[in-house]
Amino acid sequence: MGCLGNILWFLCGGFFSGLGWFLAGCLWCITIIGIPWGKQCFKFASLSFFPFGKEVEYGGGAVSLIANVIWLVLSGIPMAVCSLVMGCLLCITVIGVPFGLQHFKLAKLALMPFGARIR
């Protein structure tokens, strides 16, 4: 299911989503202050291109906690709500459940991206 799910995801919007995150990461990395946020955008891009078969591991220390609080206030809550709504809408049908679960994965990552690793 992973390979087929990734192909369908990529063709039905994953390409544009991942490309948008990649370009946002490039813009954030123009300034030295924005590099940590740019790295998180690249993390979202890699997960947005092909989310099936990838897992997110959460961890980190005090610096990650502070960065996650700043991220949460600036952009994390709207991103998480958007992914949560899309996930709920996709889970209405049986066919959309796997795609809805991937949106739930993105919503959780949107709340705390600092200190998280994608494997």
N, C-alpha and C positions, 0 to 999 in steps of 0.2 A: 504494500500500500504506500510505502514511503516514496518510491520513485514515481509512481503514477500520481500520487497526491502532490508532489513537488512540481511535476509538469503541469498539472491542471492549475495549481496555485500560481505558477509563474505566468502562464498564458492568460489567466483571468484577473490580472491586476497586480500580481507579485512583482513583475518586472518594473512597473511604474512606481510602486511603493518603495522598492529597494533602491531604484535610481534616485528618487526624491530624497531618501535618507542619505545616500552617498553624496549627492550634491550639497545637502545641508551640512554634512560633515566637512566637506571641502571648504565651504564658506566659513564655518566655525574655526577651522584650523588656520585661517589667514592671520588671525591675531594670536599672540602667545597666550593671552588669558583664556581664549576660547578653545584651546586644544583639548582640555578634558571633556568638554561638551561635544567636540568634534569626534573624539574617540567613541563616545557613547552613541553618536549618530551612525558611525560605521558599524557598531555592534547591532543596532537596529536594522541596518541595511543587510547585513549578512543573514540575519534571521528572517527579514522580509522577503528576500529572494527565494530561499528554499527552507521553510520552517519544519517540514516533516523529517523526522529522524534526528533532530537536534534537541538537546536538553540544555536547560539553563541551571547552572549551579550558583547559589547565592552564598556570599561570604564577605569578608572585609572587616575593617576596623573602624576606629573613630573617625578617620578622615573620610571614609566611604559614607559613614552615617551623616556627617555634616554636608557632604556633596549631594547625597540623596535628598536631604531636607530642602536644600536650595533648588535642586532639580524638580522636586515635588511641587514646590510653590510656583516655580516659573512655567513649567510645561508638563509635568508628570500627570497631574490630575485630569486635564482635558484629554490627553492621549489615552490614558487608561479608560476613561469613560467612553470614548469613541470605540476603542477595541472591545470593551465590554458589551456595548450596544450591538455592534456588528456580530459578536459571538453569540449573543442571545437570539438575534434575528436568524442567523444561520442554523442554530440548533432547533429551530421550529420544525424543519424537515429532517428526515432520516439521512438524506443524501448530504445535507449541509453540516451534520454533526462533526465530522473530522476537521472541517474548515473552521467551525466555531471554536473547537478546542484549541486550534492554533491561534485564534484571536485572543482567547483567554490567556495563552502563554505570553503573547505580546503585551496584554494589559498588565500582567504581573511584572513583566520586565519594565514597563513604562513607569511603574511606581518606584522601583529601586534598581536602576541600571548600574550604579557605581558599585564595584565589588562583585558584580555578577560575571560569570564566564559562560560562554557558549561552547558546548562540546558535541 
